[in-house]
Amino acid sequence: MEKRVTFSRWSIGILFAVPQLILIFTFFYWPAGQAVYWSLTLQQPWGGGNIWVGLDNFRSILSNADYWNSITASLTFAGISTGLAMVIALVLATLTDRQLAGSRLYRVVLIWPYGIAAPALAMAFRFILAPEAGFMAVVNQVWPGFWDPGLDGTDAMASIIVAFSWKYVGYNFIFFLAALQAIPRSLIEAAAMDGSGVIRRFWDIQFPLITPTIFFLLVINITESFQDSFGIVDIMTSGGPANATNLMVYKIYSDGFRGLDYSGAAAQSIILMLLIIVLTIFQFRFIERRVHYR
């Protein structure tokens, strides 16, 4: 029989819940409420009150071509970085699950990148991918002008995608490896005895059984690509060149703290939040139906 912990008085349970409720209110509901209020007003840069403007901030943002370019850049970044991080992590987890030589070492080392703070990670990749030094400098010596993220927007986007993906490969690897190891070995062995090759066993047995993990990581990676990319963009490209990497989360910062457009930045944060909600609902509505739950 399952044992459950119960409290003799309901007030004790409330006392345990109060600290968590205070944290949620302080760091989520209150800031979100303030952002909604600021998005509907015109905040003075140096204080001195505000003016109610309704939806004018949203109309101004959505009529700005630069903002639509930011949305396009964010969706491009989210799609490519999520796919890259998940595919690489799945391949590495599959190889590690097969107990290849050195798999125990890989299991430990591949987790480390996720523990690195985004600004520190971005600083490292800024030097690694610099056109005048490091690995890409060697490539530029062979093909002059091949790589220059300071001038080429495509190169700049590629550089932040590589940095972000490298960080989340470790995170995805942990979950993929756990999902693969949860599959009964008897299924794999039975398929091998029937003559199925490694690739066939993966697609017919392992892949369908880890689809819940794939779906979970898809939601997390897409969400984090919109939120956790600020530090990487700020250090590596600062939104340039020519706003090629001016993602939505970075544009909120640049417009709010550099341009002192607090109301516009608040409206942008609301749009970003709604976009993430819509993408999450879409994934649960249309992608989850392909998930095979055991």
Secondary structure, DSSP 8 states (H G I E B T S, - for coil): -------SSHHHHHHHHHHHHHHHIIIIIHHHHHHHHHHTEEE-TT-S-EEE-TTHHHHHHHT-HHHHHHHHHHHHHHHHHHHHHHHHHHHHHHHHHTT-TTHHHHHHHTTGGGGS-HHHHHHHHHHHT-TTSSHHHHHHHHSTTS--TTT-HHHHHHHHHHHHHHHHHHHHHHHHHHHHHTS-HHHHHHHHHTT--HHHHIIIIIHHHTHHHHHHHHHHHHHHHHHTTHHHHHHHTTT-STTTT--HHHHHHIIIIIS--HHHHHHHHHHHHHHHHHHHHHIIIIIGGG----
